[in-house]
Amino acid sequence: MPTLRRATNETELKKLVSLFLKAETDIINTIGRLRSAGNVDYSQVAAMERVQAILRKLENDAWTYSRPMIEKQFYVAHPEARRVEGETTKKHLRGYLNAAELTTEQYAIIDQLVANLMGEITDATLTAYATVESALIGRVEPDAFRRVGLEQVALQQARGVGAYKALPDFVDALRKEGITAFVDKAGRHWSLHTYGSMVSRTTSRQAEVLSVLTADPEQDLYRISVNGTTCGICAPYEGRVYSKSGTSPDYPPLAAAFGKQDPDGPDTLANTWLNLHPNCQHSIAPWSPIGRSEKEIQDIKDFSSFEKNPPSVDPRTEKQIKAYRAKEKARAQWLREYRTWERYRMTVGDPIPKTFATFQKHKAADDEKYKSWEKLYREANKEART
């Protein structure tokens, strides 16, 4: 019998995430070239055209990888996610045989997920463009902020300072925040590649969850995975068994874990976020009591129960909490170093390497080359403020 071979969606996901990082890097390099240019009036216009082209390419490339990434989740890319412990291999085999075809419901879900993801990406690119435009050219809205900004430029030109000397003030927001693509309800600014990575991973995981939940209409019980290191949000919900329909008397509704879009709405999947939180790495798998002892089933019921085991309690050990914090600390360190490269590249220009990896290597070594970049950065900042 021929083997059905399909690549996992990980290739598309990694490519999609890399597109955002490349787009932000290209924009930073555009600002760096602007910093090194002499004809700033022309360079500002050229820079914005280049930024627009970069973001347009990001959108086009995202269309190329978004649908394959999501659609592959609905095939048997992860056999272990389809297996139900205690059930016969015959039923499991049926899942493989049906994997070559998608139902009308699954195609509709794929279309909706692709549309949602591309909507997020389009909004992010528009915000990123507005961020750069505001920093380089000034506010375009006809309000008091724009009027004051134009007056400052006119005053600087009257003093003979010129647009080039004024440029550090224009890019100050970029140097502090990066290329902002999204501002959340808490007022936090998400950079283009950070936000893009988050929405891509979130959509990919939503697709994976839906592929499992729609594989067998008769299956009602599912278990959320237990990950080695996890955050305080996920920890109280992982490892429990949930009811997809929300009608089981023994297990909590899956909607209670995923969170309800409408708190007063029904405990159905259509009213959930299909994830514990954005960027969550937890997966879900079918669960069955078949082949388990009465004691084992009762233990699982008790553990899953929100009354007997409240999700308000963080079940992690001190060791697990420290492991998670160490992982987050490493990620935060990477982001800080990337922001440092952004600031140096935008402030100094071409003397700073065009790739973050090269900059990071010399920074880690703290060698003479990196020290020379630090000196150039300090001098550029001092010059810009005089």
RAZIHU-V973623 format. One record per run of one state. SS is the DSSP state (2 for helix, 1 for strand, 0 for the rest). FROM is the first residue (numbers start at 0). TO is the last residue. If there is no record, write none. Layout:
# RAZIHU-V973623
ss-><SS;SS>
from-><FROM;FROM>
to-><TO;TO>
This chain:
# RAZIHU-V973623
ss-><0;2;0;2;0;2;0;2;0;2;0;2;0;2;0;2;0;1;0;1;2;0;1;0;2;0;1;0;1;2;0;1;0;2;1;0;1;0;2;0;2;0;2;0;2;0>
from-><0;9;36;39;72;78;82;88;98;103;136;143;158;161;170;171;177;179;183;188;191;213;220;224;231;235;240;243;251;253;258;259;260;268;271;272;283;286;293;304;317;348;355;365;367;385>
to-><8;35;38;71;77;81;87;97;102;135;142;157;160;169;170;176;178;182;187;190;212;219;223;230;234;239;242;250;252;257;258;259;267;270;271;282;285;292;303;316;347;354;364;366;384;385>
